[in-house]
Amino acid sequence: QVPRVLLWLMIEIAIIGSDMQEVIGTAIAFSLLSAGRIPLWGGVLITIIDTLFFLFLDKYGECWSGGNQGDGHLSNVLPHLLIPLGLRKLEAFFGLLITIMALTFGYEYMMVRPAQVEVLKGIFLPYCSGCKREELLQAVGIIGAIIMPHNIFLHSSLVKTRAIDRSKKVAVKEANMYFLTESCIALFISFLINLFVMAVFGEAFYHQRNQDVHDKCVNSSVSYYANIFPANNKTVSVDIYQGGVVLGCYFGAAALYIWAIGILAAGQSSTMTGTYAGQFVMEGFLQLRWSRFARVLFTRSFAILPTVFVAAFKDVSNLTGMNDLLNVLQSILLPFAVLPVLTFTSLRPLMQDFTNGLPGKVLMTLIMGLVCAINAYFVVDFLPTLQGLEYYIPLGLLLAAYVAFIAYLIWTCSIAHGARFLARGHHSQFNFGISLD
């Protein structure tokens, strides 16, 4: 019971963190689209409205699918809930949002035209000349931005929404092939979108001086943004807000608005994936079934309060800085999603003929080890920046609890992979009732 609740808590934190990013991104997008007329705190409050829009889409789909049918028994109701036209409509809307992101950020990539050879080197060679802790923060954040922990559970749960005959192994095998293809395409597009953004930032903004950007903005169609860059020779600090402004200064107002639309689309997509993932995670770990309205209200309540506080009493740099830290948080929480999935999919009594093969186990283990190593390196690099013993004690306790829980999950995963010598007595049968024999 305890590990299950702890895992739910970790993934719930990831979902709330993702929702905070959606709130931040949407607020910044509204500010850019309105030329600063909508303050950041106002944009945060507007996200309540886009939540209602999402719920309208969900209800609209259920109405078209005929709502709940059958006699009310779960076995009769569940197929109609899991395979409605409404879910298909939402999936189509997901696709539209992702297409908007790909087109808008791809447009920015073509405008900036980074050196393609350097981009390819950056993809395949994990090396960055002269990089410091700030660049490391961005690198760790990219992992969390591309592979969010709760989306792993979302992909697993969406598999159940497809109408296939699970008693036939051929049908299941064919469906698995299509699911794998679909997931690979989704992750590849996500990778491309993040690549576009990072390449644009690296080519157009890295080591630019405030004075240069200020002068460029003064003589551009978005000159009203020039004052956000002080007239000095310090290196410009670019985030998703200032990034849009700089694009507008260098390539025209259209580039700024296209950038803002891309951020807005990303925010709406994050809202919906977080809501569905939250439902599935809560049902799986806690056996609780909440409506999507309750799920959105739950996560958005936690997300809006701290975000609107920062937006109202701090500046945009604090807001975007919080967004970067939330990306890192996603990477830190990633093992709590990958290790349980790897454990279950490696159990032959559960998966039977569809158990992970040796190449898959080795690949997943290497990836998991790499993620843990990157997180450990980031923590070790971050600790010396703290000043004062009062920070070390609570962080030390949190770090010890984090490492202990990861060690427990690795131990359980090792048993599932065949390391039976680690199983002792009552551990020969997992708490979820699956025997190792």
N, C-alpha and C positions, 0 to 999 in steps of 0.2 A: 504493500500500500504506500509506504513512504517514498520509495524511488519513483513510483508512478505520479504521485502528487508533485514531487520535486521536478520531474520532467515537464509536467504540465505547467508549472510555475515558470520554468526557464523559457519554454516556447511562448507562454503568454506575455512574458517580458519582451520577447522578440517582436511579437505582434503589436504590442503597445508602442514599442520603439519605432516600428515601421509606420504606424499610424501617425506618430509625431512627425516623422519625416514627410508624410503626405500633407499634414497641416502646414509645415514649414514651406514646402515647395509650392503649395497652392497659394499661400499668403504672398510669397515672393512673386509668383506669376501674376496675381491680380495687381500687385503694386507696379510691376513693369508694364502691364497692359494698360493701366490707367495713368501712365506717366507720373506715378507717385501720388496721385490724388487719393487713392485708397491707402491708408496707413497699414503697416504690417499687422497691427492688432485687429484692424478691421477685416483684413484678409483672413485672419485666423477665425474670426467669428463667422465669416461667409462660408467656411467649410462645413458649418452646421447645415446650410442649405443644400450643399452638394451631397451631403449624406441623405437628405430627404429625397433628392433626385435619384440616387442609387436605389433606395427603397421603393420608389415609384416604378423603376424599371423591373425590379424583382416582382412586385405585385402584378404589374402589367403582364409579365410572362406567365405567372401562375393562373391569371384569369384566362389567358389564351389556351393554357394546357388543361383547363377544366377543373383546376383546384384539386383537392383531396378526393379520391374516388375509392370505391370499395366499401367494405362494411366497417371500416375503422380499425381492423386488426393490423398490426404493424406489417405483417407479411403482405397484406394487400395494399396498404397505403404507401409503403416504402418505394416500390417501383415507380409509382406515379410522382412521388416527390423527387426521386433521383434522376428520372429521365423526362422531365417536362420540357415543353418548348421554351419555357422561361429560361432554363439553364442554357439552352442553345442560343437564345437571344443574348444572354449575358456573355457567353463565350464569343459571340460575334462582336459584341461591343468591346470586349477585351481586345480582340483582333484589330478593331478599328483604332483603339487607343495606342496599341503597339505600333501599328502602321504609321500613325501620326508622329510618334516619337522617332521611329526610324527615318521618316522623311525629313522631319525638322532638323534633327541632329545631323543627319547625313548631308543636308543642305549646308549647315554650318561647316562641316568637314570639307566639302567641296569649295566653299568660299575661302577658307583659310589655307587649304592645300599644304598640309604638312609633308615633310620629306618621307616618302614611302619606304625607303630603305631603312631609315631610322625607326619608323613605326614597326616594321617587321622584326628588326633587331630587338626592340623593346618587348615584343610579344614572346619571343623564344629565348631571350637571354635575360635571366633575372639579375640584372646588374644596372646600377645607376651611378654614374660618376659624380662625386661631390654631393650626393644626397645625404640629408640629415634627418632628424626626427620628424620634421614636418612632412617630408616626402614619404617616410616610412608609415606615418599615419594615413596618408592617402593610399598607399599600396595595400595596407591591411584593410582599409575601408572598401577598396574595390572588391575584395573577396566577399564581404558582407553585402555589398550592393548587388552583385551578380547572383549569389546563391544565398538567399534568405532562408533561415532555418525552417520557418513555418511553411514555406512553399514546398518543402520536401514532403511534409505531411499532406499538403493540399494535392500534390500530384498523385500520391498514393491513394487518397480518398476519391479523387475524380475517376480513378479506374473503375470504381464500383458503379459509376453512373452509366456505363455502356451496357447495352442489352446484348449479352452473349450467353451461350449455353456453357456454363462453367463445368458441367459434367463431362464435356468432351475436351480432351487434352489438345487436340488439333486446333479447336476454336480458341482455346486459351492461349496457345502458342502464337497463333496468328495475331490475336489481339495484343499480346505482349510486344510483338514486333512493331505494330502500329503505335503503341504507347511509347515505346523507346524512340521511334522516329519523331513523334510529336514533341517529346521532351527535349530531344537533341536540337530540334529546330528552334524551340522556344529559348533554350539556353544559348544557342548560337546567336540568335537575334539580340538577346540581352547582352551578350558579350560584345557584339558589334556596336550597339548603342553606347555602351560604356567606353568602348574604344574610340568612337567618334568624339565623345565628350572629353576624354583625357587627352587625345591628340590635339584637339582644338585648343585646350588650355595650355598644353605644353608648347605648341608652336606659336600661338598668338600672344600669350601672356607671361610665360616664364622669364623671370629676370628683367621684365620691363620696368622702367622708372615711372614714378608717379607723374613727374613733369611731362614726360613724353605723352602719356595717356591723357593728361589734363589738356595739353595743347591740341591734341587730336580731337578731343571732345568739344573744345571751344569752337572749332571750325567745322563741326559736323551738324547734321540735322537734329541731333539729340543733345544740343549744347546745354540744356537745362540740367543735365546730369554731371557737368564738368566739375562742380564743386565737391563731389564726393571723393575726388582724387586731389590731395593736397599738392601744391606746387613745390615739390622738393625732389631730391635725387634718391630717395629711398625706393627699394624694390616694391612694386605694386603688389598688394595682397588681393588675390582674385578668388572669389567664391561664386556660387551659382547666381547670386544677385549681381555682383560687379562684373561677372563674366558676360552676362547679357548686355550690360551697359557698354562694356568695351567692344563687344561685337557690333553694337549699334554705332559707336563712335568710328570704328574702322571700316565697316561695311554697309552702313546705312540703317535707318530705322527699321526696315523690313527684317533685317537679321535679328534685331532685338525682339521684335514681336514674334517672329518664328521661334526663337529660343524660348520665350515665355509660354507659347502654346505647347511646346514640347514638354516643359516642366509641368504645366497644368494637366496634360494627358497622363504623364507619369504618376502624378498624384492621384488621379481618379482610378487608375489601374491598381495602384497600391491599396486604395480603400476597399475595393471589391475583393481582391485576393486575400487581404487580411481578414475580412468578414467571414468568407467561406472557410478559410483555414482555421479561424477561431472556433467556428461551429464544429468542424470535424475534430479538432484537438480536444475540445471540451467533452464531446460525446465519447471519444475514444479513451481518454485518460480518466475522466470523472463519471462517465455514464450519465451525463446531463444533456438534455436536449433543449436548447434555447432557440427562440425565433431569431431571424437575422436582424430584426429591429432591436431586440435586446442586446445582441452581440455588438452591433454598431454603437449603440448607446453606451455599452460597457467600455469598449476600447476608446471611443472618442472622448468620454468623460475624463479618463486618465490622460489622454493625449493633449486635450485643449488647455487644461488648467496651467501646467507648467509652460506651455508654449506661448499662450497669451500673456503670461506674466513676463517672460523674456522679451516678447515683442513690444509690450507696452512700456517697460522700464529700462530696456537695454536697446542697443542699436542692431542693425542688420548683421554686423560681423559676429555678434554673440549668437544670433539665430543660426547663421550658416555654420559657425563653429560647432554648435550643438548638433547640427545635421551630420558633420563629419564624425563626431564622436559616436553618434547613433549607428553609423555605418560600421565603425569598429566594433560596437557592441554586437551587431549581427554576426560578425566574424567570430567573436569570442564565444557566442552561444551556439555556433554551428555544430560543434561536436555533440551537443545534446540532442540534435536531430539525426545526424548521420549515424552515430554509433548504435542507437536502438534499431534503426531501419536495417543496418548491416547485420545486426544480431538476429533479427527475426527472419530476414531473407536467407540466412545461412543455416537455419534449422531445418533439417530434412523431415522430421516428423510433422512440421507445419507446412513446408513448401513442397514436399515430395519431389516430383520430377523437375520442379522449377527452382530448386535450390541454387544459390550462387555457385558457379563453377570456380575452379582454382584460379584462372586468369582474372575473373571478376573480383574474387576475394583479395588477390594480391594487389590489383589496381586500386581498389577502394581503401585497402589498408595503407598503401603508400600515400594516397591523397589525404587520408585522415591524419597520418603522421606529419605530412607537410603543413596542414592547417594548424595542428597543435604546435608545431615547431615555430611557425610564424607568429602565432599568438604569444608563445613563451618569449620569443625574442623581443616582441613589442613591449611586453610587460617589463622585462629586464631593462630595456632601454628607457622606459617611461619612469621607473621608480626613482632614479637619481634626480629627476626634475622636481620632486616633491620636497618641500621645505617644512620641517617641523615634525616632531615625533608623533603628534596627534593624528597625522595622516597615515603613518606607517602601521600603527596598531590595528585600526579597523580594516585597512587594505590587506594587511597580513593575514587577518582572520578570514576575510573573504577569499583571498588567494588559496589559503589552506583548504577551505571548504570546497572551492572549485576543483582543485587538484584531486582531493579525496573522492569527489563524485565522479570525475573523469576516470580515475583509476578503477572505481567500482564498475563503471560501464565498460571499460576495456577488459576487465576481468570476466564479466558476463559475456562479452563478445568473443573473447578467446575460447571460452567453454563451448559456445555455439559453433565455433570454427573447428572444434575437434580436440581442443586441449583438455581432455577429460581428467588429467591428473590434477587440474586446478579445482575440480568439483569435489566437494567433501560431503559425504553423507546425504543430508537433506537437500543439498544443492544439486543432487543428481536429477531432480525434477524442479523446473522453474515454478515460481509462484503462479504463473498464468496457466499451469496445468499441462505443460508439454514435457513429456519425458525425453531425456537425451538418448534413451535406448531405442 
